[in-house]
Amino acid sequence: MADAGITARTTRVRPGEEELRRITGARVPSGVPVTLPAPAAEPRDRTGGTGRTGGTGRPGGRRGRGRGGRPGGGGRAAAARRREP
């Protein structure tokens, strides 16, 4: 703090002391509950999505493609199906 040119004052206080209330600005509760109005609901966008999923609900919007990006899926079973005549 010395580099910044700040001289801090310190005070020892205990809970409930007047000096603590002065420093923090604490006040005795009024006893009246605060009620805030509910925020206005924004109308929902009904266009079917954000445009990032292509309407499939999956990133990339790839329909009918499994693992590896190949039509028909991926893995050993799919590879075996592709080799069969």
ABEGO torsion letter per residue (X at the ends): XAAAGBBBBBBBBBBGBAAAAAAAGBBBBAGBBBBBBBBBBBBBBAAGEAGAAGGAGBBGGBBGBBBGGBBGEBEAAAAAAAABX
